[in-house]
């Protein structure tokens, strides 16, 4: 198994965000702004769902990688560090998913 982590990917996204948009897809997304990056995240989410439903392991792996990458881009544009997301996940592990969901404000 690789030693590559989401934290490593977060660092790569941060570094590439400062590159020229002519040289980096990440920089191009940053230059286009949050709406474009979020739209791309949504597209990747749909593609991931389709791959999962199709039971296509290779495509699901590829789409999951795209989804995680685009999520980190959206988080970086919003200036939300991955550590904040990890902290929220850690907070939620103190109770069952059903209890956590029930505790959310109703909208």
Buried (B, 14 or more C-beta within 10 A) or exposed (E): EEEEEBEEBBEBBEEBBEBEEEEBEBBBBBEBEBEBBBEBBEEBBEBBEEBBEEEEEEBBEBBBEBBBBBBBBBBBBEEEBBEEBEEEEEEBEEEEEEEEEEEEEEE
